[in-house]
Amino acid sequence: MKPGTIYQIAVTLIPGIGDISGKRFVSYCGGAEAIFRENRKSLEKINGLRDVTIDALCHSKDLLRRAEQEVEFIARNNIRPLFYQDSDYPRRLLQCEDSPIMLYYKGNANLNASKVVAVVGTRNITEYGKDNCAQLVNDLVDEQVLVVSGLAYGVDTMAHRTSVKAGIPTVGVLGNGLQQIYPAANKKLASEMLANGGLLTECMSGTQPDRENFPRRNRIIAGMADAVVVVESALKGGSLITADLANSYSRDVFAFPGRVKDLYSQGCNYLIRTNRAHLMESVDNLRYVMRWECQKTKEERQTTIFREFSDEEKRIMDCFGDKSIVSLDDLIVSTELPTTKLASLLLNLEFDGIVMALPGKRYQRN
């Protein structure tokens, strides 16, 4: 166990302190342990600290005793505590302002794998969803990817189970402490995941799988991934929350389309229709948008980079200037080209790998 783990865990127990303010507090005091060495007079000088926080720190024995109990629990159960300043903390998640101060991890997968894909969706998965989910995961087998989901019924279970069978590392993010597996029906699956993957949570032992924990759990799934794929979803549910969180973290979101009257395709269709998600038909869509498919030979890349631009294409490229992303509206105004003509030119540039279409009617220069 790392020195200072008790103090790091205790930071998460301080009343009135959340993930964002907690990190600022640690930085201000110079470390987790230093927080508990401050006297009342020093604490009262810190802007924003509430009386309840100051009182708790001045009588911190209870906080440290509970943290010590947690250290004993994680030692007994081979759980690794991950403080946000640790090198093996998920670096993608750390980019998110509201990332957890502390995570608890049981497993052997690399949480900082070169490619991380979150697969989410309804608990009421249909045969259509099962087929799409299984095909997607199986097609990722050669990508050296880590598959992340929430170990819930339905799409989550399908994603984890297919990953286990395909030999792909997979991590389940829980909305409860690691004293139990929820749902209990996935206990065997969770055990199999530990051989090539793991279980991750921000919840201390004893935390029950209460409803309010799952939206917070979803921010971890969204934040630690490069891309989030929604397999099936109704118009309301955790998957759409995860998709919105992923968009707010500037992650790429993908969704499988479905028939307009199918209940569990309505959420996916909505995400695509409102430009909140890329259309997902196969793993090739994921490879293209994430640039995983950029495996051209050096000569092919040079041919693309140095090819001649027409006058109209030059007008498009000039719009980028020092920017890597421009909106379609800006291109229409700046190039003064007819919309249909501009769309055709952009498509050609896209085929040649010079620009890439993004959600929200935006284009990125490669």
N, C-alpha and C positions, 0 to 999 in steps of 0.2 A: 504493500500500500504506500502511495506517495506521501511524503511528509506534508502536513497541512490539509489533508483531505477532510478532516473533521471540520475545520474552519470553512472550507469551500462549500461543504454541504450545509453548514449552519447559516451561511449567507442566504440560502433559499428559504430559510425558516423565519427570517426577520419580518415581523409584521410591518406592512406599509411599504415594503420593498419588492419591486417586480423585476422582470428580466432586464428591462432597459435601465431603470434607475439603479439596479443592483450592480451592473457592470460599471456604471459611472462612479458608484460608491467605492467599489474595489479600486478603480483607477485613482480616485481622489485620495484614498487612504494609503495607497501603495501596496495593496495586497489584501487577500481575504483575512488572514490572521490579524493584520494591523487594525482592521475594523473593530475587533473585539478588545483591542488594547486602548482605544480612545476613551478618554474620560468624559463626563457629562458636559463640562464646560466647553471642551473642543467640539463635541457633537452639536451643542446648541448653536455653534457658530456656522454650521453647515446649512446653507439655504435649502429649504424644501423638506428638511427632515421633520416628521411629525412627532408629537410628544409620545405617541404609542411606540414609535420606533426607538426613540431615545431611551425610554423606560425599559424596553426589552433588552437593549444592548447594555444598559447599566446593571441589569440582572440577567446576564446571559447564560447562567448555569443550566437552565432548562433547555435552552437551544442547543448548547454543546452536548448535553446528555443525550438528547434525541439524535443528534448527528453521530455521536459515538455508537449508539445502537444501530444506526444505518451502516456504519463502517463494519460492524460485526456481522450484519446480515449479508452484505455484499462479499465479505471475505469468505463466509461459509458457503456461499452459492456461486463462487467463481464469477462474480460480476465485476465488470470494470467501470469505475467512475470516470467520467470524462468532463473535466472542468473546461469552460469556454476558452481558457488560455492554453490548454494542452495541445500538443502538436498533432495528436491523433483525433481531436475533435473534428467532426465533419466540416471541412473548410467552406463548402458551399453554404451550409446552414449558417455559418458564422457571418456571412455577408448580410444576413437578415437582421435588422435592428432588434427584433423581438425574439431572437433565438434564445433557447434556454441557457441559463447560467450553468446548469449541471445536467448531464445525461447519464443514464445507467445502461450499460451494454453487456450482453452476454452472447458470445459468438466469436467467430474467427474471420469474418469477411472484412475486407478493407472498406471502411466507410468513405474513404477518399479515392475510390476507384476512378479510372480515367473517364468512364462513362456510367452515369447513374440515371436510371429510368424508373419513374414511379408509375405504377399501373393501378388505377382506382375505378370504382363503379358501384353499382347498386348491389345490395345484398340479395335482391330477387333476380338473379341472373337468368337469362333465357338461353335456349340452345344456340341462338344466333350469337349471343354474347360469349358463351363458352367457346364456340368455334373461333371467333375473332381473337379472344384472349389467348387461347392455346396456340393459335397460329402465330400471333405476334411474339409471344415469349419464345417459342421454338425457333423462330427466325432470327432471334437475337443471340443464338448460341455461339456464333463466331465473332461476336462484337466485343467480347471481354467486358461485358456490362454487369453492373449490379442492379438487380430488380428490387424495388422498394414498394411495399404496400402496407395495409393496416391490419392484416390477419383477421379481418371480419368475414362473415359469411359472404357467399356470392363471388363477385369479381376478385376480391382480395385473395380468398382461398384458392381460386382457380389460378391466379398469377403465381402464388407461392408454390402450389403443388406442381404446376407445370415446370417451374424453375428447378425444383428439387429433382424431378424426373429427368430434366435435360442437363443437369449438372451445372446450372447457372447459380452463382451466389445470390441469395435473396434474404432481405432483412425485413422483419415485421415490426412496425412501430406501434406500440401499445398505448392505450389510454388508461392504464392502471399500473400498479406496481408489479414487480417481477415475482411476487409471492404466488401468483396464479396466472393461468392462461385463460383469456376470455376471447371468444366463447370456448367453453370447456371441450366442445366437440373437436376443436383444433389442437388439442394437447399433443396428440401423436404427430401431427404435422409440424408443430412448433419444435418438437424434439428432433425431428428429421432435419429441420432448417439449421439447427445448431452445428451440424456436421459440415455445412458449406453455406454459411450465412450467419444469421443471428436474430436477436430480439433487442429492441431499443425502446427506452422510455425516459421521460423526464420525471416520472412519478416515483416517489419514495415507496418503500415497502409498506404494505398496509393500505395503500390507496386503492379504492374500489373502482370498477369500471362504470362510473357514474356518467350520465348523459353529458354534463358540462365539460367533461375531460376530452371528448372526441374532437370538437372544433379546434382545441389547442393541439391535440395530436396531429390534426391535419396540416397545421402550419409546419410541423417538422417534416412530414412527408413531402410537402411542396418545396420547402427550403433546401433540403439536402439533395434534390434531384436536378439534373440538367433539363429534363423534359418530363411532363406529366401527361399520361395517356388516359383519357376517360373512355372506358369500353362501353358501358351502358349506364344511363341515369335518367330518372324522372326529372321533372322540372324543379323539384325541391329535393334537397338531400346533401349529404356530406361531400359527395363528389364535386358538386358545383361550388361548394365552399372551398374545397381544395384547389379547383381550377382558378377561382378568383384570387386566392392567395398566391398561387403560382404566377399569375399575371402581375400581381402587385410586386412580386419579387423579380420580375423580368425573366421568368422562366418560360420556355416554349410549351404551349399546351396543344394537345392533339385530341381529336374526338372521332370515333367511328360513327358515321351517319346511319340512320335507320329509316324505316317507313314512317311517314308523317303521323299515322294514327297509333303507332306502337308506344305504349306508355313509357317504357324504359329506353326509348330512343329520343324522347322529346327533349330531355336535357342536353344530349349530345347535339341534336339538330339546332337547338337554341344557341349553344356555344359557337357552332360553325356559322350560323346565320348572323350573329352579332359580332363576328370577327374576334371572338375571344379564344378561338381554337383553330388550328390548322385541320383541314380535312384529312382523315386517316383512313386509307384504303388498304394499305399494307405497310410492312416495315420499310419499304423503299421511300415512303413519304417522310418517315422519321430520319432515315439516312440522309436524304436530300436536304431537309431543313437544318439538321444538325451538322451538316457538312461531313458526315461520315463516309459519304459515297465519293468524296473527292479523291479518287485513286487513279487519276489520269497519269500517264507517263510524263516525264519532265518535258519531252518535246511537245506533247499535246498541250500542256499548261502554257508553255512559252508561245505556242501558236495562238492560243486564246488571248494571252496578255498583250501580244504585240500585233494583233490583227488590225487591219484598217477599219476605221469608223466612218460611216457615211456622215454627211453634214448634219442630218437630222439626229443621228446617234450621238454626235459630238455635242449637240445642244442639250441632249439628255444628260450626258456625262458631266458637262459643265455645271449643271445644277447642283451636283454634289459638292463641288468645291472642296473645302476641308472637312465636310461632314460625311459620315459613313452611311447615314440614313436620311432619306427625304420622303415626304408624303406625296401621294399621287396628286393631290390638289396643288401642291407647290410645283410639281412637274408640269401640270396643265397650264398654270399661269406663266411659268418661266419660259417654257419652250414655245408656247402659243401654237402648239400642234393640235389638230383635231383629235378628239378623244379616242376615236377608233384607230387612227393612225398611231397615236402614242401607245395604245395598248398592244398593237402589233409589234412595234419596235421594242417595247419592253419585253415581250415574250421571246423575241429573237435574242436579246441580250441575256435573258434568263437561261435560255437553252445553251448558250455559249459559256455559261458560268461566270458572267461578268457582273450581273446583279442578281439579287434574290428577293422574291416577294415575301413580305412579312404580314402578319395580321394587322388589321386597322388601315388597310390601303396604304402601306408604306413599302419602300424599296430600300434594300441595303446594297451598297457597293462591295463586291468581294475583293 
